[in-house]
Amino acid sequence: MGLFGYFKEDTKASASVAKERLQILVKHERNQRNAPDYLPALQREVMAVVAKYVSIGDEDIMVQVENQDQMSVLEVNITLPN
């Protein structure tokens, strides 16, 4: 029975990891749904400007808009190469 217990513990760990990943995906989808229509175009334009000076990929830039206390906050995260 010790062998079955070993596999059972791994199932709980993988289930919690899967749950966390699902929560991240759901949060990302909700943020995408509430995002303004101009956000994808803004992301492409920012990426084009940065790409003039530094080589970056599509996955290296993230643009988000958050609504906080009657104001919107634009957040741009760019991962630059070393």
N, C-alpha and C positions, 0 to 999 in steps of 0.2 A: 504493500500500500504506500510505502514511502516514495516509490517512483511516480505513482499517480499524483501524489501531493505536490511533487516537484513541478509537474506540468500544470497543475491547477493554479499554482502561484504565478506562473508566467502568464497565464490567461488573464488573471486580474491585472497584472502590470500592463499587458498589451491592451486590455480593454480601457484602462484609464488613459493611456497614451492616445488611443483612437478617439476617445471622448474629447480630450483636449484639442486634438487636431480638428475635429468636427466643429467645436466651439469657435476656433479661430476662423475656419472657413465660413461659418454662419455670420460671424461678426463682419468679416470682409465683404460678404455679399450684401449685408444690410447697409454697410457704408457705401457700397457702389450704387445701391438702389436709391439712396437719398442724395447722391452726388448731383451737382448741377450739370446741365447738358454740355457746357463749354469745357468741362474738366479734361476730357480726352484730347481736345484740340490744344488746350493750354499745355498739357504734358508733352505733346509732340513738339510744340514750339520751343518750350524750355529745353527739351532734349536736343533740338537742332542747334540752338545757341551754344549749349555746353559742348556739343560734339565738334564745333568749330575749333575748340581749344584742347579738348581732352577726348580720347577714344573711350566711349562708354556704350553699353548695350541697353536694350529695352528694359531689362530686369534691374538695371542700376539706378533707375529713377522712379520715385513714387510721389505722387501729388495727391493730397487729401484736403478736404474742406470740412471743418468741424464747426458746429454752431454752439456757441457758449454765451449765455447771458446776453441775449439780444445783439450779438455780433458774430460774424463769421471769421474763422481763423484759417488762413491758407498755409498749409504745411508742405514744404518741398524737401524731400530727402534724396540726396544724390550720393551714391557710393563711388568715390573716385579711386582710380588705380594708384598704386604706390608710386 
